[in-house]
Amino acid sequence: MSGFFFSDHDRLVEFILGHHLPSMFGDRVFADLGGLISYGPSIPGMYQLTAEYVGKILNGSPPADLSIEMPTKFELVVNLKTAMKLGLKVPPAILARADEVIE
């Protein structure tokens, strides 16, 4: 994601809502601010992965020997308040799969 969009995330969400556009983002902060849906890596999960890397390095593993790992936990957040403002009905299957629903 561009640094521009992340640094002005509140203005971006405000613009999107002002134009009644549905939106999907890769970071949950956007759904918390009023974006419709976010789906991306779990930040706490990434912190845990980082801690595991640090632990391996502190226990003597050379950083060059550590493999690169992709996030394993992703989270889906649906903002129902925004869906109602946009006049959208979120399918029950998506709500059932969501890690969090903002009501």
Summary of the structure (lengths in Angstrom):
residues: 103
radius of gyration: 17.3
end to end distance: 26.3
largest distance: 56.0
contacts: 248
relative contact order: 0.16
helix: 51%
strand: 16%
